[in-house]
Structures are given as C-alpha cells and as structure tokens.
Amino acid sequence: MPRFFITLSYNGKNYVGWQVQPNGTGVQQVVQESLSVILRGEMEITGAGRTDAGVHARRMIAHFDWEGNPFSETDLVRKLNNFLPRDIAIQEIRPVIADAHARFSALSRTYSYHLTTQKDPFQHELTYRIPFSPDMDRMNRLCEVLMEYDDFTSFSKLHTDAKTNICRIAYAGWEKSGEHFTFTITADRFLRNMVRAITGTLLEAGRGRLDERGFRRIIEARNRNVAGDSVPGHALFLEDVAYPDDIWL
C-alpha cells in the first residue's frame, strides 16, 4: 500500500500534545479525523515523535498509508487546510518508499526554546519571560559539556516507557537578539521532557548558580531530582525532523 509523509505545523496551546490521549484532544487525533473524513475511510497517522501539552511544531512529520487516493497530493493539502482548525496547517504531502517510517527513519530532530526579559503582550504565549539577563557565555560553555555525554537520565521525565536514555546530541547552543534568547538543540532522539529540563538547568548556570563541575555532576548522577526545574512548554518548538534523501519518491 502506498505510503505518504505529511509535513505540518501547529500551535500547541489548545492541545494535550501530539499523541492521542484520553484526557484531552491531541493534534494527531484532529489530523486523523480530518483525513478520515476527506478520504472517506478510517485513517491512522504516525508521527515522528511526541510533543507535550502546549508545545508547538514548525515542522512535524507524520506518515499514513492509502491506496486509491482520488486526489493529487496538492489537492489533498488544500482540502485538509480548509477542513482543519486554524492552529494546524499542512505544508506538504509526499509519497515515500514503502518501509519509510516517520519516527524510525528520522535521522535527527531539532527543538528551539524562546526566552525574553521584556514584557510583550503579543509574544507572551510563545515565549517564557525571565526576570534576569542570563550569562550567554556560561550557558554556551555548558552546551559544549552537554555534547560530551550520551546518557541523559537526569533530564528525563520519570517512569517513562523509554527502553534507553541514550541520545546523541549533534548541536546545542544559545543565541541572543535584543532581549530575546533562543536555545537550539539537535539530536538523534529526545527523552520525555528532556529539552525543557536541560533548558531549566542551563538557566541555573545563566544566573550564576551552577558551574561546569556542578553541571557534570548532574549529568553523571543520572537522577532527575538533581537537575533544574523544567521550563514551561508554551515556549518550546519542534523546528525540524531530518530524513535520508533516499526515502522520497
């Protein structure tokens, strides 16, 4: 059966996360239901990963299987965007090889977290306001330390179903533009709550409360209780999911 990848973006404010859940509406559920109505059959989609409640995505990828599609991919994008709520948008639908998988074929994921020191009535839902200007040099030095490790148990939500807490971080760093601070991180996979926990811990360094030795102790402890608090989800974005070139048809 032909397989397709959907590229979509969403504002996560009104959702309990990506995944279908019994306690609220997930983005996956809304897209599945819309796709089922348009294609007139029960559809299931599989995403590249989970995003938590309130977290946004600029580029999430999901796959679905469908045979006998009466629409072109371009028409299906248009029909879905007309049907979906305003906080979910489809960018593209492309055919892929039969064994391509939105989650398991992914080479990397990239997230960004957005902070500000200014009160802004137009950005407060998408940025996390902090009452101090963080030390960028200190935080970026600890980002270099972060990339020396691969076990991130100290930054994982407790009691998850993950079989391993090993992740390989390819990039982590902070940038500043005016009073806006952005943390970007790319890895082959992420644990539940990992980016938010790392961000919160790096902010402890940014306000002078954590040095390199202490940061290494936190990572090596493999204990979530010794790391910093997780920052709120509303300022976190899934920016991109990368795949090998040979999956596309």
N, C-alpha and C positions, 0 to 999 in steps of 0.2 A: 504494500500500500504506500503511495507517495507520502513523503514527509515534508513539512514546511516549518521554517523558522519565522516567528513573529518578533519584530522589534517594536517595543512600546515604551512609553514614558508615563509616569503618573505622579500626582501629588498624593502623598500617603495620609494626609490629615484625617480623612474620613474613613480610614480602613484599619483593620486589626493586623495588617501586614499583607504580604503577598499571598500566603498559603490559605487555602480553605480551612476555616475553623468554626467550631460550634458556637462560639461566644460572640460572633460578630461577622461582618462582611469583609472578606479578603478580596484583593484585586484579582486573583486567579479565578475566583467564583464569578465575578462580574464579567470577565472576558469570556470564560467558558459559556456562560448562559447566553451572552450576545452572539457568540459564534454558533451556538446550537440553534438559535432562532433563525439566523441568516442562512445557514446551511441545511436547516430542516432535518437535523439528526442530533443524537446525543454526542457531544464533543467533550474531549478531555485534553487539557493542555498541561505541559510540564515545564516549569520554569528553571532558569539557570541557578536558582538558589532562593533562599528566603530573605525577605526584609521584614523587620519588626514593625510593630504598630507605630504609625506616624512617620515612618521613614519613606523617603521619596526615591524615584528612579528616573534618571535621564535616559538610560538605555538598558532596559531589561530585555532578555531574550527568552522566548518560550517556544516549544515545538508542539505540533499536532499532526495527526495522520488523517488524510481524507482522500477518498477516491471518487471520481465522477464530479469534481468541482465544476459547477455551472458558470463560475465567474473567473475572470482573469485575476491575478494577484492584485493588480492595481484597483480593479473594481471592488474586490473584497476589502481592501484597505479603506476605500471610500465609504462603503456600506457600514463597516464596523465603526468608523469615526462618526458617522451620522447617528448610529444607534447607541454608542457608549456615552456615559456621562462626561461632562466637560473636564473632569480631573483625570481622565485616562485618554491617551492618544496613541494611535497606531502609526508608526513611521513607515514600516515596510513588511512585506511578506515575501519570502523567497524559498524556492524548492532547495532541498539539500539531499545528500545521499541517504540511503535507507537506514543506515545504522548511526547517523549523526544524532547526538543527544544534547539537549540544551544545557544540562548540568554536567554530564560526564565528559563531553567533548571539549568543554571550555578549558582554555589554557590559563586564563587569569581573569580576575575581577578587580575593578578599581572603584574605591569609595572616596568621597570627599566629605569633610566636616567643616561647617562655617560658623565662625565666631565674630562678634563685634563688641566694641567697647562703647558704642554710641546707641542711644535710644532712637529707634527708627520705626515709626508706626506702619511703614509699608513693607518692612522686612522682618518684623518680629516673629512671624510664623515660619520663617525659613532660616533664621539664624539664631544662635544662642548668645545672649548678651552676658558679658562677664564684667565685673567691677574693677578690673585691673588690666594693664597692658602687659602681656606675657613676654618673657625673655626669649626671643626667637632663636638666638644663638644656642642657648642652653637646650631648648627643645629639639633643635635640629641635630645637635650632638647626640642626644639620646636616641634619635631616629637612626643614626648610624649604628649605635649599640644594638638597637632592636633587630637590625638586619643580620646580626651575628648569630642569632638564635633561631630555632625552628619549633620549639615546644612552647606553646602559648596558653597552657592551662591556667596560668594566673590571670588571664584576660578572658576566660570563657565563662559563660553562664553555667552555673552548677546543675548537675543532674540532667544533662542533655543526652541524646541518643547517638552522639558522635562516636565513631569507633576509634578515632585517633585525634589528638590535639596538635599534630604536626602540621605546620603550614610553612610555606617558603615565601618570604616577603621579597619582592623584587625592587620595590621603591617605597620610601616613606619620607615625607618632608613637609615643612611649613613654608607658606608664602604670605606676605603682607601687602595689602593695597589700601592705603589710608588707614582707617580704623577697622578694616576687615581682615580677618586672619583665616586662612584656609589650610587645613591639613589634608593631604592626599596620600593614599596608601594603595599599593597594588600587590596582590599575592595570588598564588595558585588556588587558594581556598581560604575561607574565613570561618571561624567558630561563632557560635551564637553570642551576640553582644560584644564581640572582640574589638571592633573598631571604636565603639563608644567607651569601652573600658580603657583601651590604650590612650584615647584622647584625654579622658579624665585624668589618667596617671601622668601624662606628659604635661598637663596643665599644672599639676603639683610642682613639677620642675620649673615651669614657666613663671611661677610666683615665688620661686626660691626655696621651696620646701623639700626638694628632692634633688640629690646629686647623682652622678653616674654610678657610684658604688651602691647607693641605695636602690637605683633602678635595676642594676644587675641582680641584687638580692631578691627583688620582687619577682623577676622573671624566673630565676633559678629555684625559687621556693615552690613553684608550681601549685600555688594556693591562691584562689580568687580573693580570699579575705585580706590578703596583704597589699593588694593593688588599690589604686584610687577608685573613687566613685565613677560610675558610668555617667556620661553626659546625656542630656535628653535626646530623644530620637528625632525631633522635628527639624533638626539642622543637618541631618545626615542624608547623603545622596549616593545611590549606586550610579556611578558615572559611566561605566562601560564593562562589557564582557567580551573577551577576545577569543577567537577560534582559529584553527588552522585553515589555510586557504583552500585546501582540497576537499572540504565538506560541501562547498557550494556547487550547485548545478547551473 
